[in-house]
Amino acid sequence: MQFTNEFLQNLRQDYKSATLDEADVDNNPITQFKKWFDQAVDAQVFEPNAMTLATADKAGRPDARIVLLKGVDENGFRFFTNYLSAKGKELKRNPYAALVFFWSDLERQIRIEGIVEKLDKETSEEYFNTRPIASQIGAVASPQSQIIPNRTFLEEKFEELKTKSDGKSIAKPAHWGGYIVKPTRIEFWQGRRSRLHDRINFELIKGNWVKTRLAP
Ligand SMILES: Cc1cc2nc3c(=O)[nH]c(=O)nc-3n(C[C@H](O)[C@H](O)[C@H](O)COP(=O)(O)O)c2cc1C
């Protein structure tokens, strides 16, 4: 196949596998998130915990990339990264983020907005210590988001650290750890026929989740 814009323009799906009624959506959006997540796992969605993380710099310019969700509870959604990365610097200046999950097999999207905080050192260490040694070394070896001369630079750093660690797990570096996105808005989107999709939206108002329906 050869790329054409005409092909792109004609690329469309009509969604018809499910519906989303207010009454079927739990009044607690975190409970609802877990319910949909379980269904994504059962449906064998590829990397169901992959989510787009959008941040913005001080000037409000947006930036987005995929990260992996590594924990959810009533307090929020957790992921791990390098605090000195582009996203780390942006979150330091502007601690607000949006998360988006798209589970195409289920014709579902979840959007989350919230305030971001660093996880405490102990929680980050606990998770770091569960990672395979190669991932631990990779986290130390990679100055995430910085310009590097070539791939060899990275591979040599990795090999050097691997030899030093001698097969033993290594300590979490100070610049690596977790964040929690404390949600203030969570929206559940279910694709429907003729673009008349269902959108059930939760907003945190004075500590209570308020559920409404949004036009698609
Ligand atoms: C499926 C997938 C999962 C990823 N998971 C993570 C992750 O959990 N943490 C992370 O720092 N980067 C993860 N990345 C890499 C990021 O998308 C990104 O390239 C990196 O974090 C640098 O982003 P930044 O320069 O905006 O900080 C993942 C990428 C993909 C495609």
The ligand as a Tripos MOL2 file, in Angstrom:
@<TRIPOS>MOLECULE
LIG
   31    33     1     0     0
SMALL
NO_CHARGES

@<TRIPOS>ATOM
      1 C1          4.4990    1.4470   25.4860 C.3       1 LIG1
      2 C2          5.4490    2.4540   26.0710 C.ar      1 LIG1
      3 C3          5.6400    2.5010   27.4400 C.ar      1 LIG1
      4 C4          6.4910    3.4510   28.0070 C.ar      1 LIG1
      5 N1          6.5950    3.5050   29.3740 N.ar      1 LIG1
      6 C5          7.3640    4.4610   29.9430 C.ar      1 LIG1
      7 C6          7.3660    4.6230   31.3630 C.ar      1 LIG1
      8 O1          6.6410    3.9450   32.1240 O.2       1 LIG1
      9 N2          8.1810    5.5810   31.8720 N.ar      1 LIG1
     10 C7          8.9600    6.3810   31.0800 C.ar      1 LIG1
     11 O2          9.6760    7.2210   31.6090 O.2       1 LIG1
     12 N3          8.9240    6.2770   29.7350 N.ar      1 LIG1
     13 C8          8.1450    5.3450   29.1470 C.ar      1 LIG1
     14 N4          8.0990    5.2320   27.7730 N.ar      1 LIG1
     15 C9          8.9390    6.1570   26.9560 C.3       1 LIG1
     16 C10         8.2470    7.5230   26.8480 C.3       1 LIG1
     17 O3          7.2000    7.4750   25.9050 O.3       1 LIG1
     18 C11         9.2150    8.6650   26.4750 C.3       1 LIG1
     19 O4          9.8940    8.3430   25.2730 O.3       1 LIG1
     20 C12        10.2570    8.9410   27.5630 C.3       1 LIG1
     21 O5          9.6900    8.8300   28.8650 O.3       1 LIG1
     22 C13        10.8650   10.3430   27.3890 C.3       1 LIG1
     23 O6          9.8450   11.3000   27.4400 O.3       1 LIG1
     24 P1         10.1330   12.8650   27.7390 P.3       1 LIG1
     25 O7         11.3430   13.2330   26.9380 O.co2     1 LIG1
     26 O8          8.8950   13.5710   27.3000 O.co2     1 LIG1
     27 O9         10.3550   12.9950   29.2240 O.co2     1 LIG1
     28 C14         7.2150    4.3390   27.1810 C.ar      1 LIG1
     29 C15         7.0210    4.2940   25.7940 C.ar      1 LIG1
     30 C16         6.1300    3.3880   25.2510 C.ar      1 LIG1
     31 C17         5.8880    3.3980   23.7580 C.3       1 LIG1
@<TRIPOS>BOND
     1     1     2 1
     2     2     3 ar
     3     2    30 ar
     4     3     4 ar
     5     4     5 ar
     6     4    28 ar
     7     5     6 ar
     8     6     7 ar
     9     6    13 1
    10     7     8 2
    11     7     9 ar
    12     9    10 ar
    13    10    11 2
    14    10    12 ar
    15    12    13 ar
    16    13    14 ar
    17    14    15 1
    18    14    28 ar
    19    15    16 1
    20    16    17 1
    21    16    18 1
    22    18    19 1
    23    18    20 1
    24    20    21 1
    25    20    22 1
    26    22    23 1
    27    23    24 1
    28    24    25 2
    29    24    26 1
    30    24    27 1
    31    28    29 ar
    32    29    30 ar
    33    30    31 1
@<TRIPOS>SUBSTRUCTURE
     1 LIG1         1 GROUP 0 **** ****
